[in-house]
Amino acid sequence: MYKPQSAMMNHGGHEVLDMHETLSETVAMLNHAVLLRPHVQDPELLDILDRQYNFSLDEYNITVESFRGGRDPSHPTGSYKMKLNHDFIYGLEPSQPKKPMSNASELNDEMISGYLLGGHKQLASCKATTALETTNPVTRRVLADSIPNCIEMAYELSLYQNKHKYYQVPQLDGKDMQELLNAFAPAPNSRLQ
């Protein structure tokens, strides 16, 4: 027989384990930013790191608040606003091959921005997976609302990397590009009955 639970106890076991993983990933990403911050050289990257850290920390706190209490947090999930324009530079230029570091002194802004980007990508995936099976509607909504912020922060970092030629974006030749762009067509508006 179904028994209504208190707001604090209306989480399923699977959800609690997934939320534990999501919150652990968030803590790891925040800790990573703190560890990397003293090594940042570029003021633009430092500004991105600080803005993203502060936004993510607030988002972490309201996620914990909604998860622990099962109710609406003290304020809604915000919407991250990046400063960079949306202009990617397309094409490849010759560059040195990538290889693992052999010494910690090799840490640079390219690597730091890559680590931060990887953290947001991982967290977006983790939050999406958790939100899909979260039974508490408030916690599910807080998670779902935070996923676009992970995407926006990752996008900002990829723009930063592209601007500095750390992340190059190849394109297909014109013929191949057109073939793939035209590989799908809209479906007729017929509905299943």
Disulfide bonds with the S-S distance in Angstrom:
none
